Amino acid sequence: VEEKNADKENDCNLKFKQYLIDQSLVDETWFESIEKENQQWVHQATKEAEAAPYPDPSETYLHVYEEGGRQHG
C-alpha cells in the first residue's frame, strides 16, 4: 500500500493534471468528460472485437515480423 501511494505521489500524469487545473487551463469537469469519452470508445471497440469472426488459423504466423521495407546493412 505504501509503495502504491508513493507511486501516485510521483506519477507524472497526475502531477501534470494537477498543474493544468492549478493554472486554470482546464477543470475537473473537462477531465471527467474525456474519461467518459474514452470509456465509451473502449466499450465500442471491445464490442466490435468480440463480434468479429475468429481469424483463419492458417494465417496465424503471417505478419508476425515486419516484411519488406528498406534493408539495413
C-alpha positions as protocol buffer text, in pm:
chain_id: "A"
residue {
  index: 1
  type: VAL
  ca { x: 0 y: 0 z: 0 }
}
residue {
  index: 2
  type: GLU
  ca { x: 280 y: 241 z: 87 }
}
residue {
  index: 3
  type: GLU
  ca { x: 456 y: 170 z: -241 }
}
residue {
  index: 4
  type: LYS
  ca { x: 134 y: 232 z: -434 }
}
residue {
  index: 5
  type: ASN
  ca { x: 84 y: 564 z: -256 }
}
residue {
  index: 6
  type: ALA
  ca { x: 444 y: 663 z: -327 }
}
residue {
  index: 7
  type: ASP
  ca { x: 390 y: 580 z: -693 }
}
residue {
  index: 8
  type: LYS
  ca { x: 83 y: 805 z: -700 }
}
residue {
  index: 9
  type: GLU
  ca { x: 279 y: 1092 z: -549 }
}
residue {
  index: 10
  type: ASN
  ca { x: 540 y: 1061 z: -824 }
}
residue {
  index: 11
  type: ASP
  ca { x: 302 y: 993 z: -1113 }
}
residue {
  index: 12
  type: CYS
  ca { x: 389 y: 1247 z: -1382 }
}
residue {
  index: 13
  type: ASN
  ca { x: 41 y: 1221 z: -1534 }
}
residue {
  index: 14
  type: LEU
  ca { x: -129 y: 1309 z: -1207 }
}
residue {
  index: 15
  type: LYS
  ca { x: 117 y: 1594 z: -1149 }
}
residue {
  index: 16
  type: PHE
  ca { x: 51 y: 1731 z: -1498 }
}
residue {
  index: 17
  type: LYS
  ca { x: -324 y: 1702 z: -1447 }
}
residue {
  index: 18
  type: GLN
  ca { x: -298 y: 1900 z: -1125 }
}
residue {
  index: 19
  type: TYR
  ca { x: -75 y: 2158 z: -1295 }
}
residue {
  index: 20
  type: LEU
  ca { x: -334 y: 2211 z: -1569 }
}
residue {
  index: 21
  type: ILE
  ca { x: -606 y: 2255 z: -1308 }
}
residue {
  index: 22
  type: ASP
  ca { x: -391 y: 2487 z: -1093 }
}
residue {
  index: 23
  type: GLN
  ca { x: -316 y: 2704 z: -1396 }
}
residue {
  index: 24
  type: SER
  ca { x: -690 y: 2719 z: -1478 }
}
residue {
  index: 25
  type: LEU
  ca { x: -623 y: 2574 z: -1821 }
}
residue {
  index: 26
  type: VAL
  ca { x: -886 y: 2303 z: -1767 }
}
residue {
  index: 27
  type: ASP
  ca { x: -1110 y: 2192 z: -1485 }
}
residue {
  index: 28
  type: GLU
  ca { x: -1208 y: 1860 z: -1333 }
}
residue {
  index: 29
  type: THR
  ca { x: -1525 y: 1854 z: -1545 }
}
residue {
  index: 30
  type: TRP
  ca { x: -1310 y: 1853 z: -1859 }
}
residue {
  index: 31
  type: PHE
  ca { x: -1114 y: 1553 z: -1736 }
}
residue {
  index: 32
  type: GLU
  ca { x: -1438 y: 1374 z: -1646 }
}
residue {
  index: 33
  type: SER
  ca { x: -1577 y: 1429 z: -1997 }
}
residue {
  index: 34
  type: ILE
  ca { x: -1254 y: 1297 z: -2153 }
}
residue {
  index: 35
  type: GLU
  ca { x: -1265 y: 991 z: -1926 }
}
residue {
  index: 36
  type: LYS
  ca { x: -1628 y: 925 z: -2020 }
}
residue {
  index: 37
  type: GLU
  ca { x: -1547 y: 960 z: -2390 }
}
residue {
  index: 38
  type: ASN
  ca { x: -1254 y: 720 z: -2354 }
}
residue {
  index: 39
  type: GLN
  ca { x: -1468 y: 465 z: -2170 }
}
residue {
  index: 40
  type: GLN
  ca { x: -1728 y: 479 z: -2448 }
}
residue {
  index: 41
  type: TRP
  ca { x: -1458 y: 433 z: -2711 }
}
residue {
  index: 42
  type: VAL
  ca { x: -1309 y: 132 z: -2530 }
}
residue {
  index: 43
  type: HIS
  ca { x: -1655 y: -20 z: -2479 }
}
residue {
  index: 44
  type: GLN
  ca { x: -1738 y: 17 z: -2850 }
}
residue {
  index: 45
  type: ALA
  ca { x: -1401 y: -123 z: -2960 }
}
residue {
  index: 46
  type: THR
  ca { x: -1446 y: -419 z: -2725 }
}
residue {
  index: 47
  type: LYS
  ca { x: -1793 y: -492 z: -2864 }
}
residue {
  index: 48
  type: GLU
  ca { x: -1660 y: -482 z: -3221 }
}
residue {
  index: 49
  type: ALA
  ca { x: -1366 y: -707 z: -3136 }
}
residue {
  index: 50
  type: GLU
  ca { x: -1587 y: -961 z: -2962 }
}
residue {
  index: 51
  type: ALA
  ca { x: -1830 y: -963 z: -3256 }
}
residue {
  index: 52
  type: ALA
  ca { x: -1555 y: -1008 z: -3515 }
}
residue {
  index: 53
  type: PRO
  ca { x: -1503 y: -1356 z: -3658 }
}
residue {
  index: 54
  type: TYR
  ca { x: -1202 y: -1555 z: -3549 }
}
residue {
  index: 55
  type: PRO
  ca { x: -914 y: -1531 z: -3796 }
}
residue {
  index: 56
  type: ASP
  ca { x: -827 y: -1822 z: -4022 }
}
residue {
  index: 57
  type: PRO
  ca { x: -580 y: -2044 z: -3831 }
}
residue {
  index: 58
  type: SER
  ca { x: -367 y: -2074 z: -4145 }
}
residue {
  index: 59
  type: GLU
  ca { x: -287 y: -1703 z: -4109 }
}
residue {
  index: 60
  type: THR
  ca { x: -158 y: -1735 z: -3753 }
}
residue {
  index: 61
  type: TYR
  ca { x: 206 y: -1676 z: -3841 }
}
residue {
  index: 62
  type: LEU
  ca { x: 154 y: -1417 z: -4115 }
}
residue {
  index: 63
  type: HIS
  ca { x: 274 y: -1064 z: -4046 }
}
residue {
  index: 64
  type: VAL
  ca { x: 442 y: -1163 z: -3720 }
}
residue {
  index: 65
  type: TYR
  ca { x: 760 y: -987 z: -3824 }
}
residue {
  index: 66
  type: GLU
  ca { x: 797 y: -684 z: -4045 }
}
residue {
  index: 67
  type: GLU
  ca { x: 800 y: -783 z: -4409 }
}
residue {
  index: 68
  type: GLY
  ca { x: 966 y: -577 z: -4679 }
}
residue {
  index: 69
  type: GLY
  ca { x: 1091 y: -230 z: -4618 }
}
residue {
  index: 70
  type: ARG
  ca { x: 1436 y: -87 z: -4656 }
}
residue {
  index: 71
  type: GLN
  ca { x: 1719 y: -327 z: -4583 }
}
residue {
  index: 72
  type: HIS
  ca { x: 1992 y: -209 z: -4348 }
}
residue {
  index: 73
  type: GLY
  ca { x: 2338 y: -348 z: -4391 }
}
